[in-house]
């Protein structure tokens, strides 16, 4: 997997593996880009049991992440991280394609 596609940091992989281990069945985290949010697009994180035909699968440190081909176009070169701060913990996408993002960090524009 090259960094020009989509990268998952060790912190994100560790947290995904932990959360997935708490599910009754094996799951993978899906990272998707949906229309909406305060800046035009928003990130969506969910767990799924099966991959789709057009999914890129990134495996790292016991975790699996799925990105569909449409979302991947908007996420090329991005990195998924898990950040723990005093105000809370969250998954964050560092997206070099985003020209602006909102204060919450969950939506962006290109």
C-alpha positions in Angstrom: 0.0 0.0 0.0 1.5 3.3 -1.0 1.1 6.6 0.9 -0.5 8.1 -2.3 -3.6 6.1 -1.5 -4.7 6.1 2.1 -2.6 5.5 5.3 -3.6 4.3 8.7 -1.4 5.3 11.7 -0.4 2.8 14.3 -2.6 4.7 16.9 -5.6 4.3 14.6 -4.9 0.7 13.9 -4.6 -0.1 17.6 -7.9 1.6 18.4 -9.7 -0.1 15.5 -8.4 -3.5 16.5 -9.6 -2.8 20.1 -13.0 -1.7 19.1 -13.4 -4.6 16.6 -12.4 -7.1 19.3 -15.4 -6.0 21.3 -17.9 -6.9 18.5 -19.6 -10.3 18.3 -18.4 -11.0 14.8 -15.2 -10.0 12.9 -15.6 -6.4 11.6 -13.6 -3.9 9.6 -13.8 -0.1 9.9 -15.3 1.7 6.9 -14.0 5.2 6.2 -16.4 7.0 3.7 -16.9 10.5 2.5 -20.5 11.6 2.3 -22.1 14.7 0.9 -23.2 17.2 3.6 -21.7 18.6 6.8 -21.0 22.3 7.2 -18.3 22.4 4.6 -19.7 20.3 1.8 -18.4 16.8 2.6 -18.2 14.8 5.8 -16.3 11.8 7.0 -18.3 8.8 8.1 -16.9 5.9 10.2 -18.7 2.6 10.6 -18.0 -1.1 11.2 -19.0 -3.7 8.6 -18.6 -7.4 8.4 -18.0 -7.7 4.6 -16.1 -5.8 2.0 -17.5 -4.6 -1.3 -16.0 -5.2 -4.7 -14.7 -1.7 -5.1 -13.2 -1.4 -1.7 -9.5 -0.7 -1.0 -8.6 -2.8 2.1 -5.8 -1.5 4.3 -4.6 -4.0 7.0 -2.3 -2.8 9.8 -1.5 -4.2 13.2 -4.5 -6.5 13.4 -7.0 -3.9 12.1 -8.7 -3.7 8.7 -10.0 -0.5 7.1 -12.2 -0.3 4.0 -12.4 2.7 1.7 -14.8 2.6 -1.3 -13.5 3.8 -4.7 -15.6 6.9 -4.7 -14.5 8.0 -1.3 -10.9 7.2 -2.2 -10.9 9.8 -4.9 -11.5 12.4 -2.2 -9.1 10.8 0.3 -6.0 10.1 -1.8 -2.9 10.8 0.2 -4.9 11.1 3.4 -4.1 9.6 6.8 -6.5 8.2 9.4 -5.3 8.8 12.9 -6.7 8.3 16.4 -6.0 11.3 18.7 -6.5 11.4 22.4 -6.8 14.9 23.9 -8.0 16.3 27.2 -11.3 17.3 25.6 -11.9 13.8 24.2 -10.6 11.1 21.8 -11.5 10.7 18.2 -10.6 9.4 14.8 -9.3 12.2 12.6 -8.6 12.3 8.8 -5.6 14.4 7.8 -6.6 15.2 4.2 -4.2 17.1 2.0 -7.0 17.6 -0.6 -9.2 19.6 1.7 -9.1 23.3 1.0 -11.0 24.1 4.2 -12.6 22.3 7.1 -15.0 23.1 9.8 -14.1 23.6 13.5 -15.3 20.1 14.4 -12.9 18.5 11.9 -15.6 16.2 10.6 -16.4 18.0 7.4 -14.4 19.6 4.6 -14.5 21.1 1.2 -12.3 20.7 -1.9 
